[in-house]
Amino acid sequence: MKRFFLIPFAVYSLLQLAGIASPAAAQQRKKKTTTSRSKKLPYKAKVPGVDPTVGDNVDGDDLTIRRAAVNALGTFAGSVVVVDPTNGRILSMVNQRLALKTGFVPCSTIKLVTSLAALTEGLVSKNTAIYTSRYVSYNMTQALARSNNQYFHILGTRLGYDRVRHYAEMLGLGEKAGLDIPGEQPGYFPDSAKIGGVGLMTSFGTGISMTPLELAALLGAIANGGTLYYLQYPRTQEEVEHFAPRIKHPLQLAPTGIEDIKMGMRGAVDFGTARRAGYDSTEPILGKTGTCTDFQTASHMGWFGSFNEVGAHRLVVVVMLTGGRNVSGPIAAGVAGAIYRNLSAQHYFVADITPAKKRSDLPDIITTMPCCGTGH
């Protein structure tokens, strides 16, 4: 019995001498742990939520879409714009004050412009492999899906500023996207690529300011096959009933340019940076994420511009999030995905044709390309 008690006692004594087992030491360690945790909390704490609907005028909105958008956006500081790509009608705009003001850096969504410019100018085809390092190469589909910055930096450098500006203006950047929408401010396209050169402009959107409406109009043109519409926002039932589309201009692009980039946009949702949108092969979503910091507003940005390809009611959904480090392109894709799923559950997309889901005409995408050097 003595030996049974002597061993623990000896061990305890040694621990006391080392300052480990004493009550005072334990209390001191607890105090240090508490202090350490309290110091880390501010960095992990989420940005306080906001009500993004404050001040919105919902007259003329499609209320089914608006409810889905408001529920998905929650308390994020951001905006959602939903457009009919077949005619340019804005179906809903959540956080209208933010959506209509002077824009923000487009981050990696600018890669859509870079892609269409490079394809139309014949610098690459959809399957052209470009080496971004000694052993790693990407084609257009992989680079869009993974949002590889170096790939689009190379394309932008080869294009040069003048050609980049030409296609950016053709796609509606730097000017108002809407037709007589009160309060709308245009984005901005710089006169030269001074900050970091044209490569940063075509991979990160450096120096460019883009509004959610501009991105929605651009995506509408991609979704409908090449017609850029003026966005219109009818505010009364009479305006809705007498709505008439207004074409801004058709896009002068390579014959297969739009189809070529659609594979990469679908890949983003299937296996790339927009996986949070929730890929469903029977109700495909095509899109492009964007994550970066807008240094003019000292705000982190999360973009996701998208459209779906199923049923009678096809939509363009643009989500723009601003705020702290809790926002990103993948998170914006999750918000958009929640909107699509909400509307799908209500049979919104197939209500006018058939209860069965219609498959997209695009083939399934299978890839084993590793993810590296991405820009989200």
N, C-alpha and C positions, 0 to 999 in steps of 0.2 A: 504493500500500500504506500509506503514511503516513496518507493521508486516511482510509483504512478503519479504522485503529486509533485515530486521534485523536478521532473523534466519540464512540465509546463511552467512551473514557477521560475526555473532557470531561464527558459526562453523568454518569459514575460519580463524578467529583470533585464535581459539583454536589450529587448525592445525599448524598455524605459530609458536605458542608458543612451540608446540611439535617438531618443526623442520621438519614437513612432507610436508607442502604445499608450503614452500618457494622455489623460483627458484633455489637458491644455493643448497638446499637439493636435489632437483630433479636432478640437474646436477651432484651432488656427487654420487647419487644412480646410474645414468646412467654410470658414470665412473667406479664404482665398478662392475656393471654387465658386462661391456665390458671387464674389466680386468679379471673377473672370467671366462668369456667365452674363452678369449684368452689363459688362463692357461689350460683349458680343451682340447682345439683343438688338441694339439700334440698327446694326447692319443686316440682321435677318428679318427685322420687323417689316411687314407689308405696308405699302403706302396706303394711307386712309382712303376708303372708298368715297366716291362722289356720285351724284345723281346726274348722269349725262343727258337726261331728258329736260332739264330745267330750261324754260324759255322756248321750247319747241312748239311750232304750230302744226298740228297734225291734219288740218283740213286738206283733203285731197289725197292723203296717204292711203295705201292699201293696208287696212288695219290688221289683217291676218299676218302680213309680212312684218309690219311694225312691231306687233306683239312678240313675234319670234326674235326680232333683232334686239329689242329692249331686254328681253329675258336673257339672251345670250351675252350681251355686253355687260349686264350686271352693273357693278359699281366701278368698272374701269373708266379711267379718264381717256375717252376716245370717241370715235365717231364711226357710224355704219351708214353706208350709202348703198341702196339696192336699186338697180336700173333694169329696165327691159331692153335687151340688146337689139331687138328687132325694130325699135322705133325711137329709142332715146328717152323714154319717159322715166322720170325718177318716181319709183313706187314708194319709197320711204327714205327718210333721212333722219337719223338719230344724232342728236347733238349738232343741230344746224349751225349754231354759232361757230363751232370749231371747224365744221366741214366747209363753210363758206369763206373763212378768213384766208389770208395769205398763207401759202402752203408750207410744207416741211420737206426736208431732204428725203428723197424717195428710197434711199438705201438700195438694196439689191433688186427692187422692182424695176430699176432702170435697165436691168439686163434683158428685159423684153425688147426694149428699143434697140439695144446693141445687137441682139440676135437678128432682128428683122433687117437692120441696116447691113450687117455682114452677109447675110444670105442673099439679099437683093443685089448687093455690089459684087457678088460672086467670090468673096474672099474665102468662104467655106461652104460646104454642103452640110446636110444634117449629119452625115456619117464621117465627116473629116475629123481625123484624130489630131489634136494639138497637144504637144508635150508641155506640161506645166512644170516638170522637173525632169531629171535624167531618165527616170524609169516610170513615170506616171503620165498618162495621157487621158484626155477626155474628148468625147464627141459632143455635139450640141445637146442631145437629149440628156446625157449624163451631167453635163455642166449646168444646165438649167435646173435639173432635179436636185442636184447637190449644192447648187449656188456657188460654184467654184470661182473665187475672185480672180485668181491668176489667169484663168482661161479668158475671162471677159476683159481683163486688163490688156492681154495680148491682142484681142480683137479690136479694142478701142484704139490702141496704138497704131495698128495697121490701117484703121479707118481714117484717123485724123479728125481734128476738131470740126472742120467744115462739113464733112459728110455726116458726122454724128448730129450736128445741129440741124442739118437738112431733114433727117428722118425724125428727130425729136419734134420739130415744128410740124411736120406732116401728121404726126400722131397726137398733136394737140397740146404739147407742153409749152409753157410760157404764155398762155393766153386763157381767157375764160372758156370753160367747157360748156357752160349753160347759155341759154337764150333768154335774156330778160329775167334772170332770177335775182330778185332784190337782195342786196348785200353780198353777192358773190365777188370775191377778189381773185385775180389771176395768179398763177404761179409765176416762176421766174426761170429763165434760161440765160446763163452768163454769156457775155460777149467773147470770152476766151476761156481756155482751160488753164487758169493760172495756178490754182491750188492743187499741187500734186500731178498736174498734167492730165491729158485726156484719158489715160488709163484708169485713174481713180474716178473720173467722171463716169466712165462706162461700166465700172464694177461696183462702185459704192454710191453713185449719184452725187459726188462731191461738187459743190457749187450750184447745184440745181435746187429749186424749190417747186414742189408739186402738191396740188390739192387732191383730196379724195375724189372730187368730181372729175378732175383731169384723168386720174387713173381709171375711174369708172368708164369714162368715154372711150379711152384707149382700149380697155378690155372688151367693151361692147363691140368695137370694130373688129377685134380679133375673133370674138364669139360669132359674129354674123357673117364672117368671111371677107371683110374688107371695106365696110362702109362706116365712116365716122359721122355720127349724128350729133347735132346740137342736143344737149340735155335740156329737157323741159320739165317743169315742176308744176303741174296743174294744181290749183288750190281750192277749186270748187267742183261740185258734181257736174255742173254744166261744162266747165273746162275739160273735165275728164271725158265726158260724152262726146265733145267736139274736138278731141285731141287730134292733131295732124302732125306727123313726123316732119322734121326739117333736116335735110342732109347738109352737112358741112362740106364734105368732099369725099370721094372714094380714095382709098389708099393705093398708091402706085408702088406695089411690092412685087417681089419675085412670085411667079405663078404658084409655087408650092411653099412659099415662105411661111404663111400662117399655119398650114398643116404641119410643117416641119417643127415649128416651135410648140405646137400643141402636144406633141409626144413628151417633150420635156416638162411641160406644165402639168401633164397628167402624172408623169413620173415623180414630180415633187410631192404629190399627195400619196402616191402609191408607196414609194420607198425613200423619198428624199426629205427635204426640210419642212414640208407641210403635212407630215403624217398625222398630226393631231386633228386635221380636218376630218379624218375618219373615212378612209377609202372604202368604197363599195363598188365592185365591178359592174353592178347593174344600175347604179346611179352615180356615174363618175363625176368628180369635181376636178377641174383643171385650174391651176393657180400658180402664183409666185409670191414667195415670202420676202420680207426685207427687215433687217435688224441693224441698227447703227445708232449713233448719237447725233442729234441735231445741235451743233455747237452754238448756233445763233439763239436758240431758245433754251440751251442747257437741259435738254430733255432727251431721254432715251426713246427710241421709236420702234414700234412693231407694226409692220404692214402685212396685209395679205390681200392681194387682188385676185379674184376668182370668177369663174362661171361654171355652170353645170351643163351637162348634155344628156338630158332625159326628158321625155314627155312634152307636153304642149306649152308649159309655162317655164321657159328657160330664163334664168336670171344671171345678172352680174352682181356679185356681192363684194364690196370693198370694206375692209376693216382697218382702221388706223388707230393705234394705241399710243398714248404719250405718257410720260411719267418717269418713274424710277427704274431700277434694274429688274423689276418684276414684269416688264413688258418685253416682248420680242416678236419676231415674225412667226415662229411656231405657235406662240400663244394666240396671236391674232388668227392664225389658221384654225385653232381650236374654237374660237368664237364663231368664225364663219361656218365651221362644220356643224356646230350646234344649231345654227339658223337653218341650214339645209335639212338636217335630220328632223327638226321640229316641223318644218313644212311638209316633208315627206310623210311623216306620221299622220298628217292631216290630208294626205292624198292630193296636195296642192299641185304637184307637177303633172299628174296623170288624170286629173278630174274631168277634163274635157275630151279624153280620147278612149282610154280603156283602163280597167283596174289593174291590168298586168303591167309590170315594169318593162320599159323599153331599154334595150341595151344600146350603148354608144356604138357608133361605127368604128371607133378607134380600136386597134388590136390590143390585146393584153401586153403589158410590159414585163419582161423578165430580165433581171440584171444581177450581176454579182460584183458590180463596181464598188470598191471600198470607198468609204467616206473620208475625204481628207481635204484640207485647204478650203473649207466652205465658208460662205459669207451669210447664210441664212436669208 
